[in-house]
Amino acid sequence: MTPPVGHGNHAGQAVAGHPPVENHGYDALLEATQRHPFVRFELSPNRADTWWQAPGAVAFRRESARHGASYVLLGDDAGVGALIEHLPVLERHERTVSGRRGTVSVTLPQHLEPQLRQQWRVGSGGDWEWLVTQEPPPESAGGGRSDAVVPLDDVARRVEVAAFLAEHSPTADAAPGAGEQWFAIETSSGALAAVAASGRTPAGAPHLVSVAVDRSLRGRGLGREIVGALTRRAVLEHEVCTLALYSTNGAARHLYLSLGYDNVCQWASRAVHLTARR
């Protein structure tokens, strides 16, 4: 569940019905969101120089290497609703940052996406979820030997890894050779049976991406094995591990929850066209 964002008519916070108030600084954003884990572990501190606050909610700009910039609306339903009403404030800021006019990418709680559509012309996007754990799965959580998960040279085996992802996980977010640390479970002949990569969020937290298991070998616990091992490693070394999934992937969600992840955010990301309302 999403922890609440501060309420009340405090300094630096908009009055209900009025445009959101512009604020500055990562520490202030942390305080305003009561150290929300998505802000702590996902958002880069140097990207929080400008953000906005309405009663019960905040908006801040987040950048993703794969999906570009999006304005995240985080808080209670009434507060996020107020931010939806005043999206032109964010669009004006986006103009100054990127020169893009009339359209802004918005990320908000999935259950409020219909409200977004009621007020604005909404384009393409996707639904996804962000999970975090600060507890290492037990050694037995993978159901097998921890030494079955081995480092993978994704540069030397770039073509092999790319082909494996294309066949077994075509929506994978990370490609080999992009800087993540890759790991694998191999068959007795040395072929790839499962792969996963460990990178970093903009905030510096470990983040697992591109988990893939050979379709013909699914149901044997290989996904649990590799995710459990990499999660355990990340938490023991850095005290946290994060990951994200598309909301259509129920099997992955079940696996991650069983390994101790908390499904903190269920997001809808959409392009919003502000030149005309629906």
VEXDREN-2710 file (C-alpha; in Angstrom, 1 decimal):
% VEXDREN-2710
k/r/px/py/pz
1/MET/0.0/0.0/0.0
2/THR/1.1/3.6/-0.6
3/PRO/2.0/5.4/2.6
4/PRO/0.2/8.7/2.9
5/VAL/1.5/12.1/1.8
6/GLY/1.3/14.9/4.4
7/HIS/-2.0/16.7/4.7
8/GLY/-3.0/20.2/5.9
9/ASN/-2.6/23.7/4.7
10/HIS/1.1/24.2/5.5
11/ALA/3.6/26.6/4.0
12/GLY/4.6/25.6/0.5
13/GLN/1.4/23.6/0.0
14/ALA/-1.5/24.6/-2.2
15/VAL/-4.9/25.3/-0.9
16/ALA/-7.6/22.9/-2.2
17/GLY/-8.9/24.1/-5.6
18/HIS/-5.8/26.3/-6.3
19/PRO/-2.9/25.4/-8.5
20/PRO/-0.2/23.3/-6.8
21/VAL/2.7/25.1/-5.2
22/GLU/6.2/24.8/-6.7
23/ASN/8.8/23.5/-4.2
24/HIS/12.5/22.7/-4.4
25/GLY/14.9/20.2/-3.0
26/TYR/15.1/16.4/-2.4
27/ASP/15.1/16.6/1.4
28/ALA/11.9/18.6/1.3
29/LEU/10.3/16.1/-1.0
30/LEU/11.3/13.2/1.3
31/GLU/9.7/15.1/4.2
32/ALA/6.5/15.9/2.3
33/THR/6.1/12.2/1.3
34/GLN/7.0/10.8/4.7
35/ARG/10.1/9.2/3.1
36/HIS/8.0/7.2/0.6
37/PRO/10.1/4.2/-0.6
38/PHE/9.5/5.1/-4.3
39/VAL/11.1/8.6/-3.6
40/ARG/13.9/7.1/-1.4
41/PHE/14.9/4.3/-3.7
42/GLU/13.9/5.3/-7.2
43/LEU/14.3/9.1/-7.6
44/SER/17.6/10.7/-8.2
45/PRO/18.2/13.4/-5.6
46/ASN/19.6/15.8/-8.2
47/ARG/16.4/15.4/-10.2
48/ALA/14.2/16.7/-7.4
49/ASP/15.3/20.3/-7.7
50/THR/11.7/21.3/-8.7
51/TRP/8.5/19.5/-7.6
52/TRP/4.9/20.5/-6.8
53/GLN/2.6/20.0/-3.8
54/ALA/-1.2/20.0/-3.4
55/PRO/-3.0/19.0/-0.2
56/GLY/-2.3/15.3/0.2
57/ALA/-0.2/14.8/-2.9
58/VAL/3.0/15.8/-4.7
59/ALA/4.2/15.7/-8.3
60/PHE/7.8/15.3/-9.5
61/ARG/9.6/14.6/-12.7
62/ARG/11.2/11.2/-13.1
63/GLU/13.4/10.1/-16.0
64/SER/13.8/6.6/-17.4
65/ALA/16.5/5.6/-19.9
66/ARG/13.9/3.4/-21.7
67/HIS/10.7/5.4/-21.3
68/GLY/11.8/9.0/-21.0
69/ALA/10.5/11.7/-18.6
70/SER/7.3/11.4/-16.8
71/TYR/5.6/13.4/-14.0
72/VAL/4.7/11.2/-11.1
73/LEU/1.6/12.0/-9.1
74/LEU/1.9/10.5/-5.7
75/GLY/-0.5/10.8/-2.7
76/ASP/-4.1/10.4/-1.7
77/ASP/-7.0/10.3/-4.2
78/ALA/-8.2/13.9/-3.6
79/GLY/-4.7/15.3/-3.8
80/VAL/-3.8/13.4/-7.0
81/GLY/-7.2/14.6/-8.4
82/ALA/-6.2/18.2/-7.8
83/LEU/-2.9/17.6/-9.6
84/ILE/-4.7/16.1/-12.5
85/GLU/-6.8/19.2/-12.7
86/HIS/-3.7/21.4/-12.9
87/LEU/-1.6/19.4/-15.3
88/PRO/-0.9/22.5/-17.4
89/VAL/1.4/23.7/-14.6
90/LEU/3.6/20.6/-15.2
91/GLU/3.3/21.0/-19.0
92/ARG/4.7/24.6/-18.7
93/HIS/7.6/23.2/-16.7
94/GLU/8.2/20.5/-19.3
95/ARG/8.4/23.2/-22.0
96/THR/11.2/24.9/-20.2
97/VAL/13.1/21.6/-19.7
98/SER/12.6/19.9/-23.1
99/GLY/10.8/22.3/-25.3
100/ARG/7.9/19.9/-25.7
101/ARG/4.6/21.6/-25.9
102/GLY/1.0/20.5/-25.4
103/THR/1.8/17.0/-24.2
104/VAL/3.0/15.7/-20.9
105/SER/3.7/12.1/-19.8
106/VAL/2.0/11.3/-16.5
107/THR/2.4/8.4/-14.1
108/LEU/-0.3/8.0/-11.5
109/PRO/-2.1/5.3/-9.4
110/GLN/-3.8/2.9/-11.7
111/HIS/-7.2/3.3/-10.1
112/LEU/-7.2/7.0/-10.9
113/GLU/-6.5/6.6/-14.6
114/PRO/-10.2/6.9/-15.5
115/GLN/-10.3/10.3/-13.7
116/LEU/-7.4/11.4/-15.9
117/ARG/-9.4/10.3/-19.0
118/GLN/-12.4/12.3/-17.8
119/GLN/-10.5/15.5/-17.8
120/TRP/-7.9/15.2/-20.6
121/ARG/-7.3/13.6/-23.9
122/VAL/-5.2/10.5/-23.0
123/GLY/-2.9/8.7/-25.4
124/SER/-0.8/5.6/-25.3
125/GLY/1.0/4.1/-22.3
126/GLY/1.2/1.1/-20.0
127/ASP/0.4/-0.3/-16.6
128/TRP/3.2/-1.4/-14.3
129/GLU/4.1/-2.1/-10.7
130/TRP/7.1/-1.2/-8.5
131/LEU/8.2/-3.5/-5.8
132/VAL/10.8/-3.3/-3.0
133/THR/12.3/-5.5/-0.3
134/GLN/14.7/-4.8/2.5
135/GLU/14.7/-8.4/3.8
136/PRO/16.9/-11.0/2.1
137/PRO/15.1/-14.2/1.1
138/PRO/16.3/-17.2/3.0
139/GLU/19.0/-19.3/1.3
140/SER/16.4/-22.0/0.8
141/ALA/13.9/-19.7/-0.9
142/GLY/15.3/-20.5/-4.4
143/GLY/14.6/-24.2/-3.8
144/GLY/18.0/-25.3/-4.9
145/ARG/21.8/-24.5/-4.8
146/SER/22.8/-20.8/-4.6
147/ASP/25.9/-21.7/-6.7
148/ALA/23.6/-22.6/-9.6
149/VAL/23.5/-18.8/-10.3
150/VAL/26.7/-17.7/-12.0
151/PRO/28.0/-14.4/-13.4
152/LEU/27.4/-14.0/-17.1
153/ASP/29.8/-12.1/-19.5
154/ASP/27.1/-10.2/-21.3
155/VAL/29.6/-8.5/-23.6
156/ALA/31.3/-11.6/-24.8
157/ARG/27.9/-13.4/-25.1
158/ARG/25.9/-10.4/-26.2
159/VAL/24.4/-12.1/-29.3
160/GLU/23.5/-15.2/-27.3
161/VAL/21.8/-13.2/-24.5
162/ALA/20.0/-10.9/-26.9
163/ALA/18.6/-13.9/-28.8
164/PHE/17.6/-15.5/-25.5
165/LEU/15.7/-12.4/-24.4
166/ALA/14.1/-12.0/-27.8
167/GLU/12.7/-15.5/-27.6
168/HIS/11.8/-15.9/-23.9
169/SER/11.2/-12.3/-22.7
170/PRO/10.7/-9.8/-25.6
171/THR/9.6/-7.0/-23.3
172/ALA/12.8/-7.1/-21.2
173/ASP/13.9/-3.6/-20.2
174/ALA/17.7/-4.1/-20.3
175/ALA/19.8/-5.2/-23.1
176/PRO/23.2/-6.9/-22.8
177/GLY/26.2/-4.7/-22.8
178/ALA/24.5/-1.7/-21.3
179/GLY/26.3/-1.7/-18.0
180/GLU/24.2/-4.0/-15.8
181/GLN/25.7/-7.0/-14.0
182/TRP/24.3/-10.1/-15.6
183/PHE/23.8/-13.6/-14.1
184/ALA/22.6/-16.9/-15.5
185/ILE/21.6/-20.4/-14.7
186/GLU/23.0/-22.7/-17.4
187/THR/22.1/-26.2/-18.5
188/SER/24.6/-29.1/-18.2
189/SER/25.8/-28.3/-21.8
190/GLY/26.4/-24.6/-21.0
191/ALA/23.3/-23.2/-22.7
192/LEU/21.3/-20.5/-21.0
193/ALA/18.4/-21.7/-19.0
194/ALA/17.6/-18.4/-17.2
195/VAL/19.1/-14.9/-17.0
196/ALA/18.7/-11.7/-15.0
197/ALA/20.5/-8.4/-14.7
198/SER/21.2/-6.3/-11.7
199/GLY/21.5/-2.6/-12.3
200/ARG/20.8/0.6/-10.2
201/THR/17.9/3.0/-10.0
202/PRO/18.6/6.7/-10.4
203/ALA/18.7/6.8/-6.6
204/GLY/21.5/4.2/-6.6
205/ALA/19.4/1.3/-5.2
206/PRO/19.9/-2.2/-6.7
207/HIS/17.2/-2.9/-9.3
208/LEU/16.6/-6.3/-11.0
209/VAL/15.7/-6.3/-14.7
210/SER/15.3/-8.6/-17.6
211/VAL/14.5/-11.8/-15.7
212/ALA/13.9/-14.5/-18.3
213/VAL/13.5/-18.3/-18.2
214/ASP/13.6/-20.6/-21.1
215/ARG/10.0/-21.3/-22.0
216/SER/10.6/-25.1/-22.2
217/LEU/12.1/-25.1/-18.7
218/ARG/9.4/-23.1/-16.9
219/GLY/7.8/-24.6/-13.8
220/ARG/11.1/-26.0/-12.5
221/GLY/11.8/-23.1/-10.1
222/LEU/14.6/-21.5/-12.2
223/GLY/13.0/-18.0/-11.9
224/ARG/12.7/-18.4/-8.1
225/GLU/16.3/-19.5/-8.0
226/ILE/17.8/-16.6/-9.9
227/VAL/15.6/-13.9/-8.5
228/GLY/16.1/-15.2/-4.9
229/ALA/19.9/-15.3/-5.3
230/LEU/20.2/-11.8/-6.8
231/THR/17.7/-10.3/-4.3
232/ARG/19.6/-11.9/-1.4
233/ARG/22.9/-10.6/-2.7
234/ALA/21.6/-7.1/-3.2
235/VAL/19.9/-6.8/0.2
236/LEU/22.9/-8.2/2.1
237/GLU/25.3/-5.8/0.3
238/HIS/23.0/-2.7/0.0
239/GLU/20.1/-3.3/2.4
240/VAL/17.5/-3.0/-0.4
241/CYS/16.5/-4.4/-3.7
242/THR/13.8/-3.1/-6.2
243/LEU/12.2/-4.3/-9.4
244/ALA/9.3/-3.5/-11.7
245/LEU/6.9/-5.6/-13.7
246/TYR/4.2/-5.1/-16.3
247/SER/0.8/-5.5/-14.6
248/THR/-0.2/-8.2/-17.0
249/ASN/2.5/-10.5/-15.7
250/GLY/0.7/-12.2/-12.9
251/ALA/3.1/-15.1/-12.6
252/ALA/6.1/-12.8/-12.0
253/ARG/4.1/-10.8/-9.4
254/HIS/3.3/-14.0/-7.5
255/LEU/7.0/-15.0/-7.6
256/TYR/8.2/-11.7/-6.3
257/LEU/5.7/-11.5/-3.5
258/SER/6.6/-15.0/-2.4
259/LEU/10.2/-13.9/-2.1
260/GLY/9.3/-11.0/0.3
261/TYR/8.8/-8.1/-2.0
262/ASP/6.2/-5.4/-1.1
263/ASN/4.1/-4.3/-4.1
264/VAL/4.3/-0.6/-3.1
265/CYS/3.1/1.2/-6.3
266/GLN/0.7/0.2/-9.1
267/TRP/1.2/2.8/-11.8
268/ALA/-0.5/3.8/-15.0
269/SER/1.8/5.8/-17.3
270/ARG/0.1/7.7/-20.1
271/ALA/0.8/10.5/-22.6
272/VAL/-1.7/13.3/-21.9
273/HIS/-2.6/15.9/-24.6
274/LEU/-3.5/19.2/-23.0
275/THR/-4.4/21.1/-26.1
276/ALA/-8.0/20.0/-25.7
277/ARG/-10.1/18.2/-23.1
278/ARG/-12.2/15.2/-24.0
END
